[in-house]
């Protein structure tokens, strides 16, 4: 019955090791995908190490998945064998609520089925992309355009989408406007790339001076602010139209909100343990703060097409699956530029 190879964590230590399990046979509306690459997200750390107290073991992580379709169900109309496709954060939803009906499935009212660590409709626990293949309903698959590198496509299914979606929703794509990006990791570096593609003036805001050169010279940001330097922060007060905050560690919000112009907007995509702000920062600047998860299937397809058209690629470090425990440890120390991607095909060949 064990038709799939993977790597799984067995307990809150989060240590992953080889694990064999069974994937279902494709149903009429499913596709079966031979996985070629899987991105490594900080969410993989959280759920393999039971950070939220709801991890289900054995846990096979991975929700930035790309590969080649090897089988399609008889009712599948959008794909064929041989297509390059991607799978992101979720693999099912109710498909009938007000959010699913407008393809914002991430907010499904009746409950989202995430790509791993989630109770599937058949009673099994979903298992993710640190594995040799996956079977998914066609709705939650996305065509990867010809010529777009598979290893580059994988991080777009979460890291890229998580910053692209709120930028589009909140009109952060107006040429000439100014964007601040807090944090320069997997999400932050994609926010910089999108900002430049939209024609924005991009400022990177970081706690680490070592990020300055890569922000300016590698990613093309227009400006860098060391957030620990009060003079640099003071010089940028009321200078930004938008801020996208990708930092997940606990941090103060008021100093960043002060950088916004009147009517400025900050979008939070990270997950600090709490948010404390002074009403003065909002009320007397007519400022807004918003939250955002990742995107729906409509957002995903639009983002992939935009990236292919504009040749936007994440910066990745390719690894094999047997390096995953070291990679996850390095990820917790922000020691990656900027996304680990597992070469699944070579790992399980």
Helices and strands as residue ranges (DSSP letters): E 4-9, E 16-21, E 30-39, H 42-48, E 65-72, E 84-87, E 90-92, G 100-102, G 105-107, E 113-114, E 133-137, G 138-140, E 141-143, H 150-153, G 154-157, H 159-169, E 178-182, H 186-197, E 201-206, H 211-213, I 214-218, E 223-226, H 230-235, E 240-245, H 254-257, E 260-268, H 279-283, E 288-291, H 297-310, E 316-319, G 321-323, H 324-332, E 339-343, H 344-347
